[in-house]
């Protein structure tokens, strides 16, 4: 039994640890394989700590193998993010996929996911979309016509991701079984809250004890993301990009690039996005566009507009005894990015170079200039514990 988990662990905390312990208690003989967002996370920002140490913390917490969810997947909307993650875990021969939920059950997620593949669902969804209702809201209203209780549940983020996983499994006819794990309600066990505490030099109680010494070191050394550097880089990138180039990137629709061009020349990054956002373009989506535009600067159209399905898996960290889990994978396993860059065919080298750009940008955003050197993606090896 191989249980796949999609994660960001930004950073890893006691809530994540509790979930892993629940899985291990319920399935003691199972192996746990995680696909973790790397340099960037789905909120459209660089991760707070680097991807190797975040992966190593998860392995210390009980995960067997952590591979990187590529940046072209992590900077996507929830439906594409979850679909690409599920395909990656399936390629690694996972038999189950587990995720935290607020309230959703596996059966109701699966039944609703089956319905989304049928013509009547697509017909009702199209009616709502034709009314210019945002996709997420249109999907929820469509589900409410047949599954009103679930439609209410997926307004919560973890229930929604679980539903997206179920839809991806049905869409691609994958042999993955859903294992939803009820989340414990703990307002202090939030990655957002922990990042705020760390940045403000407060004591983050929700951090596992085995991480605290390292986290204190990283914070003292300034080996963490200074988000203001990222915001400034995004703003500069937008100001150096013409409306024609914005259009050719294919990251915009409905003429939004013209408003983007105007607002990013008038305000700072955060205020510009606040002035651009509307019902169809939420703040999180705009942040993903800004990050995608910056990473793919000079590439037309932006590769983030048409992401590929999983073609490789980069190992970030694993238990020394878990190497067998990577044998017989359906896709190549990258241990050395430098070697892969030489040996992979040209179309895969392109996507690897995109990953290198993302990591270089992550390094650029580090608080202490000592950690801003480029090309770490080439020389950093997986952390084996």
Order of alpha helices (4+ residues) and beta strands (2+ residues): beta-alpha-beta-beta-beta-alpha-beta-alpha-alpha-beta-alpha-alpha-alpha-alpha-alpha-beta-alpha-alpha-alpha-alpha-alpha-alpha-alpha-beta-beta-alpha-alpha-alpha-beta
